[in-house]
């Protein structure tokens, strides 16, 4: 399961970050309308995959410790069953994010003059679609819903008292907290901005950019968290980096 989580981080780093950072520096989008849609699709789809992979990790822990009879049947062919769950999740995310190709594109802001070019940012087509509904739907389905599901599972889940269970518990709680802290500010700011209640001043723009950087930086934090808090994941990571045979599968290595 952590492989899927790491893959979404890698996808975000390779596709979303370089082009978004370049557009910030140039103050416009220089990669064409099609690539604008692709980058936004990957950005949102990988974010959704990250959020709901965390939900799957919590669900897997709850099933394994609280529903022992079902867990025994599920883990009889765990690789296949977990693969089906992940496949369904990724298919739903891939299909439901397709409209992003239509809702985002390159728009011209201002009129070109002899001294200044018109800005061409990659942004939401607010003149064609309801940005307010889009931002609040994203806030609800990407942030509030999975966070509520994880909080509910955290209340009812039972933890293995063994060493692996303790390490996994710390890692999962820490990753959930990082998700909430890093993604909360930017999702709320975008939702408020769509309602024109977020003022545009130098201070607020700095806060918005800082919130976006915080969300983007979160993709680099989770492997460090897992390596720091879970010895077996750390051993697997070191083995992969050093091209050695990895140890046997751990509590985290379920897909």
BELNOR-V706060 format. One line per field, one symbol per residue. psi: psi as a letter, one per 20 degrees, with the letter a starting at -180 (. if undefined). A space follows every 10 residues. Layout:
BEGIN
psi = ???
END
This chain:
BEGIN
psi = hhggghghgg ggghgggghg ghhggijrpj jrgghggggh ggggghgghg gihgghgggg ggghhhmhgh hghgihmggg ghhggggggh gggggiihih hhiqapqpor pprhipqqqm qorpmiihrn hghgghgggg hhggghhggh gghhhiqqqp irggggghgg gggghggggg ghigghhhgh ghhhjkjoqn rgghgggggh hghgghhhii hghggghhio hhhgggghgg hjlrpqrqqa hhmj.
END
